[in-house]
Amino acid sequence: MNDNAQNMITLSVVVVLFLSACFYTLGLTSQINLVLNHAVMTLGGQTRSVHTTLKTAKPDIFSGTQAIVMTVDHINSGVKIQVDDTMVLETVAVELISQSIFQIDANYRAVYNRDINGKLIEIQFYKLLLEEDDL
């Protein structure tokens, strides 16, 4: 047999094997995509079986200045702030002090309200009485 004919047969076999491997890989890829799509459809309709809850051991108590700093930080990020059931709208600490919303020498208890996903949506500060300061 001629050397050229033998080389052509070898080249043809190599090309056929390469194309067969490509088609086989393509078939596996489509099967993997089908399995993944089926898994997404199956798991997508399920509700979470584990729900995390946020619990505090004791209430957070802050001084008046700490409450002002927290208010300015959180109100800029879109969290609603209430102080003794009064809504805070100011974003500058100096304005908060001049409006006498917070008393610098008082202590405040913070109550956090979160949505179902655990995202902080509101902080309520309540002024503590003198006998409540040592909680």
N, C-alpha and C positions, 0 to 999 in steps of 0.2 A: 504494500500500500504506500502511496505517496506520502511524504512527510507533511505536505500542505493539507492533505485530506485528513490525516491524523490530528493535526493541530486544529483544524476546523471542527472535527467531531469533539475534541476536548473542550474547545471554546463553547460549542453549543451545549454540551452537558453542563458546564459551569454556569452558563447563562440560565439554563432551565432550572438548575438547583437554586440559584440566587433568586429567580422570580418565584419559585415555589416557596422559599423561605419568607419572602416578602408577603405573599398572599396568606401564608399561614400566620405570620405575625399580625397582619391586618385583621384576620379573623379572630385571633385572641384579643386584640384591642377592642373590637366591637363587642365581644362577649363580656369583657371587663366593664365597658361602658354600660351595657345592659344591666349587669349585676349592680353596679353602683347606682344607676338610676332607680332600679327597683328598691334598693336599700334606702335611698333618700325618700321615695314615696311611702315606704313602710314606716320609717322613723319620723317622717314629717308630721303625721297625724297624731302621734302619741303625745300625751301631756307628760310633764316631768313627774317622776315618782318621788324625787327628793326635793323638798322645799327647805331652803335655809331661812332661819329666823334670826333676827338680831335682838339680843337681850342684853340689858345692862345690869350689872350687879348693884350699882347704886347710882343715883342721879349725878349728872355732871354739874358741878358748882363752879362758877366763874366770878371773878371780881368785876366791878363795873368797867374798868379799863380793858380787861380781857374780852368782855362781852362786846365792847365797841369795836375792837380790832376784828373779832370774829364776824360781827355784823357787816363791816366794810368789806371784808374778804368774800363773804358768802353772797352778799347782795349784788356784787359785781358779776358773780357767776350765775345769777338768775334764781337764787334760792329766796323764797319769801321769808321775811323776818317779822315777828311780832314781839312786842315788849309789853307785858301786862295787858294783853288783848288790844294793843294799838299797833297798827301796821306801820312799819318803817319804810320810808321811801327815799331817804337821803343816802347818798353813796360816799359822802365826805365826812370824815371823823369830826372835823371842827363843827360842821353843821349839826351833827348828832349831839355834841356837847352843848352847843348854844341853844338847842331846842329842849334841853333837859329831859330827854327821853331816858337816858341812863343816868344814874347817880354814881359818881366815881367811887364813893366810899361804901356802897352797898354791894351785896353779893346776889348773884342771880343763878337760878336753876334753869338748865336748858332741857327742853323737850324736843326731840327730833321726830319729824313726820316724814315717812318714806313712802314711795309708791310700791306697787306689788313686786317690782324688780329690785328693790332695795336702793333706788336712787333718792338722794336727799331732796325733798321738795320744799320743806318749811322747817324753820327753827322758831320755837316759842321760848322766850325768856320770861321768867317769873321772879319778881323781887322777893328775896327771902326775908322773913321777919328775924328779929334778933335771936329768938330761941331756936330758929331753924338753921342758923349758920353753922352749927357743928355736926351736921348730918354726915 
